[in-house]
Amino acid sequence: MITRRATLGLLAAATVLPSRALAVVAPPRSEIRDSLAKRFKDAGTAGTFVGYKVDDYLIIASDKDRSGEAQLPASTFKIPNSLIALELGVVQDADKDVFPWDGVKRPIEAWNKDHTLRSAIAVSAVPVYQEIARRIGEARMQKYVDMLDYGNRDIGGGIDQFWLTGALRIDPIEQIDFVDRLRRRALPIGQRSQDVVADILPVTKVGESVIRVKSGLLGAERGEPSLGWMVGWAEKGSAHTVFALNMDCREPGLIAQRMPLTQACLTDIGAI
C-alpha cells in the first residue's frame, strides 16, 4: 500500500521543491517562476508563494528555498483548531455557539466583542481560539494534530500559545498538502466538520473566481507583526488551485499587501 507519506518521499527525487508534496495518484510536476519572486522584491519585502494547480498536477513556486522553510503557522492554525473543535463538540454550531468577550481591551477592535466560530475566524480573533484550544486540552489537541498530520506536530509551548510563540512549525508545501486534503474532504475526521470549516473560511471574489483563504500574522496579538501568511484555494469555474504565501511583514504597510500579492501571484499562474 502506498501511503501519503510514502508518496511524499518518492517525490523528493522528482521535484525541485523540498521533499514534500501532495496526496495525488500521479506525482505532480513542478516549476520555479522568477516572476513570482519578483512580486515580493517589488513590494519591498521577502517572501514565498507556492500554488498547486489541481487539474494539471502542477506545483508552481517562487523559489525552492523559502518554500520549504517551516514557520509558526500563526492564525492559519485556526483551520485545524476549528476542525478539532467541531469534531469534538467543543463547538457544535458555527453560527449559534457564542464565545463571550472577556472584557479585556485588545489592540484589534474587532476582537473586543462576543463571537461565534464564523465571526471569530472572519476577524481572526486570537482570544476566542485560545479559549477553544484550552477547552480541547493538551491530550486531545495532540491526538488530533497527529491524526491530521499537521506540520511538525509539536504542540509544545503552552496549549494556548503553541501556534503563536511555541514549537509548532509548518512550511508552505505542508500548508498546501493540509489545505488540499480539506478541500477534497480527505482529512481523517467527519465530513460535517470539514464541510463547516470550508464554509466559514473567509471568501474573496475576483471577477468570476472565488478565493477561500485564511490569513495569519505572527505577533499580531502583541502588536509586533513579523511574518504574514495567506493559505487556501482559488476556484475558477471547475478549476481549483491550492496555495500558500508567506512574507516578512515587519513594516506596518506590508500587512495589507498580503492579499493583493496573493491575488497577483494567483493571476500570474492563471488561477484566477
Contacts in CASP RR format, 6 or more apart in sequence:
PFRMAT RR
TARGET T0000
AUTHOR 0000-0000-0000
METHOD contacts of the structure
MODEL  1
MITRRATLGLLAAATVLPSRALAVVAPPRSEIRDSLAKRFKDAGTAGTFV
GYKVDDYLIIASDKDRSGEAQLPASTFKIPNSLIALELGVVQDADKDVFP
WDGVKRPIEAWNKDHTLRSAIAVSAVPVYQEIARRIGEARMQKYVDMLDY
GNRDIGGGIDQFWLTGALRIDPIEQIDFVDRLRRRALPIGQRSQDVVADI
LPVTKVGESVIRVKSGLLGAERGEPSLGWMVGWAEKGSAHTVFALNMDCR
EPGLIAQRMPLTQACLTDIGAI
4 23 0 8 1.000
4 149 0 8 1.000
5 149 0 8 1.000
7 21 0 8 1.000
7 23 0 8 1.000
7 24 0 8 1.000
7 27 0 8 1.000
8 19 0 8 1.000
8 20 0 8 1.000
8 21 0 8 1.000
8 177 0 8 1.000
9 19 0 8 1.000
9 20 0 8 1.000
10 27 0 8 1.000
11 19 0 8 1.000
11 20 0 8 1.000
11 21 0 8 1.000
11 27 0 8 1.000
11 28 0 8 1.000
12 18 0 8 1.000
12 19 0 8 1.000
14 27 0 8 1.000
15 21 0 8 1.000
15 27 0 8 1.000
15 28 0 8 1.000
15 29 0 8 1.000
15 30 0 8 1.000
15 59 0 8 1.000
16 30 0 8 1.000
16 31 0 8 1.000
16 32 0 8 1.000
16 64 0 8 1.000
17 30 0 8 1.000
17 50 0 8 1.000
17 59 0 8 1.000
17 61 0 8 1.000
17 64 0 8 1.000
17 67 0 8 1.000
17 68 0 8 1.000
17 173 0 8 1.000
18 64 0 8 1.000
18 67 0 8 1.000
18 68 0 8 1.000
18 171 0 8 1.000
18 173 0 8 1.000
20 68 0 8 1.000
20 171 0 8 1.000
20 173 0 8 1.000
20 174 0 8 1.000
20 177 0 8 1.000
21 27 0 8 1.000
21 28 0 8 1.000
21 30 0 8 1.000
21 59 0 8 1.000
21 173 0 8 1.000
21 177 0 8 1.000
22 28 0 8 1.000
22 52 0 8 1.000
22 59 0 8 1.000
22 176 0 8 1.000
22 177 0 8 1.000
22 180 0 8 1.000
22 242 0 8 1.000
23 177 0 8 1.000
23 180 0 8 1.000
23 181 0 8 1.000
23 186 0 8 1.000
24 57 0 8 1.000
26 57 0 8 1.000
27 57 0 8 1.000
28 52 0 8 1.000
28 57 0 8 1.000
28 58 0 8 1.000
28 59 0 8 1.000
29 56 0 8 1.000
29 57 0 8 1.000
29 58 0 8 1.000
29 59 0 8 1.000
30 58 0 8 1.000
30 59 0 8 1.000
30 60 0 8 1.000
30 61 0 8 1.000
31 58 0 8 1.000
31 59 0 8 1.000
31 60 0 8 1.000
31 61 0 8 1.000
32 60 0 8 1.000
32 61 0 8 1.000
32 62 0 8 1.000
32 63 0 8 1.000
32 64 0 8 1.000
33 60 0 8 1.000
33 61 0 8 1.000
33 62 0 8 1.000
33 268 0 8 1.000
33 269 0 8 1.000
34 62 0 8 1.000
35 268 0 8 1.000
36 49 0 8 1.000
36 60 0 8 1.000
36 61 0 8 1.000
36 62 0 8 1.000
36 265 0 8 1.000
36 268 0 8 1.000
36 269 0 8 1.000
37 62 0 8 1.000
37 63 0 8 1.000
39 49 0 8 1.000
39 62 0 8 1.000
39 261 0 8 1.000
39 264 0 8 1.000
39 265 0 8 1.000
39 268 0 8 1.000
40 46 0 8 1.000
40 47 0 8 1.000
40 48 0 8 1.000
40 49 0 8 1.000
40 62 0 8 1.000
40 247 0 8 1.000
40 261 0 8 1.000
43 247 0 8 1.000
43 254 0 8 1.000
43 257 0 8 1.000
43 261 0 8 1.000
44 254 0 8 1.000
45 247 0 8 1.000
45 248 0 8 1.000
45 249 0 8 1.000
45 251 0 8 1.000
45 254 0 8 1.000
45 257 0 8 1.000
46 66 0 8 1.000
46 247 0 8 1.000
46 248 0 8 1.000
47 62 0 8 1.000
47 66 0 8 1.000
47 245 0 8 1.000
47 246 0 8 1.000
47 247 0 8 1.000
47 248 0 8 1.000
48 61 0 8 1.000
48 62 0 8 1.000
48 63 0 8 1.000
48 66 0 8 1.000
48 67 0 8 1.000
48 68 0 8 1.000
48 69 0 8 1.000
48 172 0 8 1.000
48 245 0 8 1.000
48 246 0 8 1.000
48 247 0 8 1.000
49 61 0 8 1.000
49 62 0 8 1.000
49 172 0 8 1.000
49 243 0 8 1.000
49 244 0 8 1.000
49 245 0 8 1.000
49 261 0 8 1.000
49 262 0 8 1.000
49 265 0 8 1.000
50 59 0 8 1.000
50 60 0 8 1.000
50 61 0 8 1.000
50 62 0 8 1.000
50 67 0 8 1.000
50 172 0 8 1.000
50 173 0 8 1.000
50 176 0 8 1.000
50 243 0 8 1.000
50 244 0 8 1.000
50 245 0 8 1.000
51 59 0 8 1.000
51 60 0 8 1.000
51 61 0 8 1.000
51 176 0 8 1.000
51 241 0 8 1.000
51 242 0 8 1.000
51 243 0 8 1.000
51 244 0 8 1.000
51 265 0 8 1.000
51 269 0 8 1.000
51 271 0 8 1.000
52 58 0 8 1.000
52 59 0 8 1.000
52 60 0 8 1.000
52 176 0 8 1.000
52 180 0 8 1.000
52 241 0 8 1.000
52 242 0 8 1.000
52 243 0 8 1.000
53 59 0 8 1.000
53 60 0 8 1.000
53 239 0 8 1.000
53 241 0 8 1.000
53 269 0 8 1.000
53 271 0 8 1.000
54 180 0 8 1.000
54 239 0 8 1.000
54 240 0 8 1.000
54 241 0 8 1.000
54 242 0 8 1.000
55 239 0 8 1.000
55 240 0 8 1.000
59 176 0 8 1.000
60 269 0 8 1.000
61 67 0 8 1.000
61 172 0 8 1.000
62 265 0 8 1.000
66 172 0 8 1.000
66 246 0 8 1.000
67 171 0 8 1.000
67 172 0 8 1.000
67 173 0 8 1.000
68 171 0 8 1.000
68 172 0 8 1.000
68 173 0 8 1.000
69 171 0 8 1.000
70 151 0 8 1.000
70 152 0 8 1.000
70 169 0 8 1.000
70 170 0 8 1.000
70 171 0 8 1.000
70 174 0 8 1.000
71 169 0 8 1.000
71 170 0 8 1.000
71 171 0 8 1.000
71 218 0 8 1.000
71 227 0 8 1.000
71 229 0 8 1.000
71 246 0 8 1.000
72 163 0 8 1.000
72 164 0 8 1.000
72 165 0 8 1.000
72 166 0 8 1.000
72 168 0 8 1.000
72 169 0 8 1.000
72 218 0 8 1.000
72 227 0 8 1.000
73 151 0 8 1.000
73 163 0 8 1.000
73 168 0 8 1.000
73 169 0 8 1.000
73 170 0 8 1.000
73 175 0 8 1.000
73 216 0 8 1.000
73 229 0 8 1.000
74 163 0 8 1.000
74 164 0 8 1.000
74 216 0 8 1.000
74 217 0 8 1.000
74 218 0 8 1.000
74 219 0 8 1.000
74 220 0 8 1.000
74 227 0 8 1.000
74 228 0 8 1.000
74 229 0 8 1.000
75 124 0 8 1.000
75 126 0 8 1.000
75 129 0 8 1.000
75 163 0 8 1.000
75 214 0 8 1.000
75 215 0 8 1.000
75 216 0 8 1.000
75 217 0 8 1.000
75 220 0 8 1.000
75 229 0 8 1.000
76 170 0 8 1.000
76 175 0 8 1.000
76 214 0 8 1.000
76 215 0 8 1.000
76 216 0 8 1.000
76 229 0 8 1.000
76 231 0 8 1.000
77 129 0 8 1.000
77 163 0 8 1.000
77 168 0 8 1.000
78 120 0 8 1.000
78 121 0 8 1.000
78 124 0 8 1.000
78 129 0 8 1.000
78 214 0 8 1.000
79 178 0 8 1.000
79 179 0 8 1.000
79 182 0 8 1.000
79 197 0 8 1.000
79 201 0 8 1.000
79 214 0 8 1.000
79 231 0 8 1.000
80 144 0 8 1.000
80 145 0 8 1.000
80 148 0 8 1.000
80 150 0 8 1.000
80 178 0 8 1.000
81 129 0 8 1.000
81 132 0 8 1.000
81 133 0 8 1.000
81 136 0 8 1.000
81 163 0 8 1.000
82 91 0 8 1.000
82 94 0 8 1.000
82 117 0 8 1.000
82 121 0 8 1.000
82 132 0 8 1.000
82 196 0 8 1.000
82 197 0 8 1.000
82 200 0 8 1.000
83 144 0 8 1.000
83 148 0 8 1.000
83 182 0 8 1.000
83 187 0 8 1.000
83 189 0 8 1.000
83 193 0 8 1.000
83 194 0 8 1.000
83 197 0 8 1.000
84 90 0 8 1.000
84 136 0 8 1.000
84 140 0 8 1.000
84 141 0 8 1.000
84 144 0 8 1.000
84 145 0 8 1.000
84 148 0 8 1.000
85 91 0 8 1.000
85 117 0 8 1.000
85 132 0 8 1.000
85 135 0 8 1.000
85 136 0 8 1.000
86 92 0 8 1.000
86 94 0 8 1.000
86 117 0 8 1.000
86 192 0 8 1.000
86 193 0 8 1.000
86 196 0 8 1.000
86 197 0 8 1.000
87 144 0 8 1.000
87 189 0 8 1.000
87 190 0 8 1.000
87 193 0 8 1.000
88 136 0 8 1.000
88 140 0 8 1.000
88 144 0 8 1.000
90 132 0 8 1.000
90 135 0 8 1.000
90 136 0 8 1.000
91 97 0 8 1.000
91 117 0 8 1.000
91 132 0 8 1.000
94 116 0 8 1.000
94 117 0 8 1.000
94 118 0 8 1.000
94 196 0 8 1.000
94 199 0 8 1.000
94 200 0 8 1.000
95 116 0 8 1.000
95 117 0 8 1.000
95 118 0 8 1.000
96 116 0 8 1.000
97 116 0 8 1.000
97 117 0 8 1.000
98 114 0 8 1.000
98 115 0 8 1.000
98 116 0 8 1.000
99 114 0 8 1.000
99 115 0 8 1.000
99 116 0 8 1.000
99 120 0 8 1.000
99 128 0 8 1.000
99 131 0 8 1.000
99 132 0 8 1.000
100 114 0 8 1.000
101 112 0 8 1.000
101 113 0 8 1.000
101 114 0 8 1.000
101 115 0 8 1.000
102 127 0 8 1.000
103 112 0 8 1.000
104 112 0 8 1.000
104 127 0 8 1.000
105 112 0 8 1.000
106 112 0 8 1.000
106 127 0 8 1.000
106 221 0 8 1.000
107 223 0 8 1.000
108 123 0 8 1.000
108 220 0 8 1.000
108 221 0 8 1.000
110 123 0 8 1.000
110 125 0 8 1.000
111 123 0 8 1.000
111 125 0 8 1.000
111 126 0 8 1.000
111 127 0 8 1.000
111 128 0 8 1.000
115 123 0 8 1.000
115 125 0 8 1.000
115 128 0 8 1.000
117 128 0 8 1.000
117 200 0 8 1.000
118 200 0 8 1.000
119 125 0 8 1.000
120 128 0 8 1.000
120 129 0 8 1.000
121 200 0 8 1.000
121 201 0 8 1.000
121 202 0 8 1.000
121 214 0 8 1.000
122 200 0 8 1.000
122 202 0 8 1.000
124 214 0 8 1.000
124 215 0 8 1.000
124 216 0 8 1.000
124 217 0 8 1.000
124 220 0 8 1.000
126 164 0 8 1.000
126 220 0 8 1.000
126 221 0 8 1.000
127 221 0 8 1.000
130 160 0 8 1.000
130 161 0 8 1.000
131 160 0 8 1.000
133 141 0 8 1.000
133 159 0 8 1.000
133 160 0 8 1.000
134 159 0 8 1.000
134 160 0 8 1.000
136 144 0 8 1.000
136 159 0 8 1.000
137 159 0 8 1.000
138 155 0 8 1.000
138 158 0 8 1.000
138 159 0 8 1.000
141 155 0 8 1.000
141 159 0 8 1.000
142 153 0 8 1.000
142 155 0 8 1.000
144 189 0 8 1.000
145 153 0 8 1.000
145 155 0 8 1.000
145 168 0 8 1.000
146 153 0 8 1.000
147 188 0 8 1.000
147 189 0 8 1.000
148 178 0 8 1.000
148 187 0 8 1.000
148 188 0 8 1.000
148 189 0 8 1.000
149 178 0 8 1.000
150 168 0 8 1.000
150 170 0 8 1.000
150 174 0 8 1.000
150 178 0 8 1.000
151 168 0 8 1.000
151 169 0 8 1.000
151 170 0 8 1.000
151 171 0 8 1.000
151 174 0 8 1.000
151 178 0 8 1.000
152 167 0 8 1.000
152 168 0 8 1.000
152 169 0 8 1.000
152 170 0 8 1.000
153 168 0 8 1.000
154 162 0 8 1.000
154 167 0 8 1.000
154 168 0 8 1.000
154 169 0 8 1.000
155 162 0 8 1.000
155 167 0 8 1.000
155 168 0 8 1.000
156 162 0 8 1.000
156 166 0 8 1.000
156 167 0 8 1.000
156 168 0 8 1.000
157 165 0 8 1.000
157 166 0 8 1.000
157 167 0 8 1.000
158 166 0 8 1.000
162 168 0 8 1.000
164 218 0 8 1.000
164 219 0 8 1.000
164 221 0 8 1.000
170 178 0 8 1.000
172 244 0 8 1.000
172 245 0 8 1.000
172 246 0 8 1.000
173 244 0 8 1.000
175 229 0 8 1.000
175 231 0 8 1.000
175 244 0 8 1.000
176 231 0 8 1.000
176 242 0 8 1.000
176 243 0 8 1.000
176 244 0 8 1.000
179 231 0 8 1.000
179 232 0 8 1.000
179 233 0 8 1.000
179 242 0 8 1.000
179 244 0 8 1.000
180 186 0 8 1.000
180 233 0 8 1.000
180 242 0 8 1.000
181 187 0 8 1.000
182 194 0 8 1.000
182 197 0 8 1.000
182 198 0 8 1.000
183 198 0 8 1.000
183 232 0 8 1.000
183 233 0 8 1.000
183 240 0 8 1.000
183 242 0 8 1.000
185 191 0 8 1.000
185 194 0 8 1.000
185 195 0 8 1.000
185 198 0 8 1.000
187 194 0 8 1.000
198 212 0 8 1.000
201 212 0 8 1.000
201 213 0 8 1.000
201 214 0 8 1.000
201 232 0 8 1.000
202 212 0 8 1.000
202 213 0 8 1.000
202 214 0 8 1.000
202 215 0 8 1.000
203 210 0 8 1.000
203 211 0 8 1.000
203 212 0 8 1.000
203 213 0 8 1.000
204 210 0 8 1.000
204 211 0 8 1.000
204 213 0 8 1.000
204 259 0 8 1.000
204 263 0 8 1.000
205 211 0 8 1.000
206 263 0 8 1.000
206 272 0 8 1.000
207 272 0 8 1.000
208 236 0 8 1.000
208 237 0 8 1.000
209 234 0 8 1.000
209 235 0 8 1.000
209 236 0 8 1.000
209 237 0 8 1.000
209 271 0 8 1.000
209 272 0 8 1.000
210 234 0 8 1.000
210 235 0 8 1.000
211 232 0 8 1.000
211 233 0 8 1.000
211 234 0 8 1.000
211 235 0 8 1.000
211 262 0 8 1.000
211 263 0 8 1.000
211 266 0 8 1.000
211 272 0 8 1.000
212 232 0 8 1.000
212 233 0 8 1.000
212 234 0 8 1.000
212 235 0 8 1.000
213 230 0 8 1.000
213 231 0 8 1.000
213 232 0 8 1.000
213 259 0 8 1.000
213 262 0 8 1.000
214 229 0 8 1.000
214 230 0 8 1.000
214 231 0 8 1.000
214 232 0 8 1.000
215 228 0 8 1.000
215 229 0 8 1.000
215 230 0 8 1.000
215 258 0 8 1.000
215 259 0 8 1.000
216 228 0 8 1.000
216 229 0 8 1.000
216 230 0 8 1.000
217 225 0 8 1.000
217 227 0 8 1.000
217 228 0 8 1.000
217 229 0 8 1.000
217 249 0 8 1.000
217 255 0 8 1.000
218 225 0 8 1.000
218 226 0 8 1.000
218 227 0 8 1.000
218 228 0 8 1.000
219 225 0 8 1.000
219 226 0 8 1.000
225 249 0 8 1.000
225 250 0 8 1.000
225 252 0 8 1.000
225 255 0 8 1.000
226 248 0 8 1.000
226 249 0 8 1.000
226 250 0 8 1.000
227 246 0 8 1.000
227 247 0 8 1.000
227 248 0 8 1.000
227 249 0 8 1.000
228 246 0 8 1.000
228 247 0 8 1.000
228 248 0 8 1.000
228 249 0 8 1.000
228 255 0 8 1.000
228 258 0 8 1.000
229 244 0 8 1.000
229 245 0 8 1.000
229 246 0 8 1.000
229 258 0 8 1.000
230 243 0 8 1.000
230 244 0 8 1.000
230 245 0 8 1.000
230 246 0 8 1.000
230 258 0 8 1.000
230 259 0 8 1.000
230 262 0 8 1.000
231 243 0 8 1.000
231 244 0 8 1.000
231 245 0 8 1.000
232 242 0 8 1.000
232 243 0 8 1.000
232 244 0 8 1.000
233 240 0 8 1.000
233 241 0 8 1.000
233 242 0 8 1.000
233 243 0 8 1.000
234 240 0 8 1.000
234 241 0 8 1.000
234 243 0 8 1.000
234 266 0 8 1.000
234 271 0 8 1.000
234 272 0 8 1.000
236 270 0 8 1.000
236 271 0 8 1.000
236 272 0 8 1.000
239 271 0 8 1.000
241 266 0 8 1.000
241 269 0 8 1.000
241 270 0 8 1.000
241 271 0 8 1.000
241 272 0 8 1.000
243 262 0 8 1.000
243 265 0 8 1.000
243 266 0 8 1.000
243 271 0 8 1.000
245 258 0 8 1.000
245 261 0 8 1.000
245 262 0 8 1.000
245 265 0 8 1.000
247 254 0 8 1.000
247 257 0 8 1.000
247 258 0 8 1.000
247 261 0 8 1.000
248 254 0 8 1.000
249 255 0 8 1.000
249 258 0 8 1.000
263 272 0 8 1.000
266 272 0 8 1.000
END
